[in-house]
């Protein structure tokens, strides 16, 4: 479900101001002024509403970092905060994109994200919110937050030098000894030893993809090793049996039917809510981790999940 699918409701701030859309159109003029202050570098800012949210935010975040600003452009304090964000966006051109939503123009986007107060700043990557700054932060706080965020995503976001071109990726390092130890333990049927090896690797390198994929795969094996697939199949006729749906997706992953597993759980996310939805979403995210982050099936499923959630 996209933001456009949500029923329009009253603004979070009462009746929609008749000048709100004009305020949104004035954003470009403010950005040009900010560009002059930052040496003529245009701030990478995209004005977003319910008609372009999927393309400009969800799709864009599949391969790059998007900071989603939810604001009220007619509010003076919010405008000052927007100028600060534009300044930071200009300084970081090529590293992330600033997408701005006026909640008085597009209240359904704030509703979809369950935003209670604005301004609010969300970081989205691969279709999912990964961090948030509620309220108005100082410039120093924002810089610190951005530094930590970019460091956490450094493995997935290639560095961009001053020239604006992504640097060439370094050659792949040799296989880590703990990865070898884990693979040997799996061959020997010792899952506990394999888990321990991957956890040692993650302790040294928290963003190591081999360790994340290995642990996620071991979790998949452990959840299914004492379960009868035929028994699970017999329970699928009951749509309320979430455990059966989750296990069916696990078995589909093990059989190599990755797309079917992802489609199954996205469909369950669409028809559930509350704790049940969170549980299914969490399982689906864990299945994503069994594959490389750039796997086409993962990218497709992340977009479908984002659509189902928003």
Buried (B, 14 or more C-beta within 10 A) or exposed (E): EBBBEBEEEEBBBEEBBEEBBEBBEBBEEBBEEBBEEBEEBBBBBBBBBBEBBBEBBBBBBBEBBBBBBBBBBBBEEBBEBBBBBBBBBBBBBBBBBBBBBBBBBBBBBBBBBEBEEBBBBBBBBBBBBBBBBEEBBEEEEBEEBBEEBBEBBEEBBEEBEEEEEEEEEEEEEEEBEBBEBBBEBBEEEBBEBBBBBBBBBBEEBEEBBBBBBBBBBBBBEEBBEEEEBEEBEEEEEEEEBBEBBBBBBBBBBBEEBBEBBBBBBBBBBBEBEEEBBEBBBEBBBBBBBBBEBEEEBBBBBBBBBBBBBB
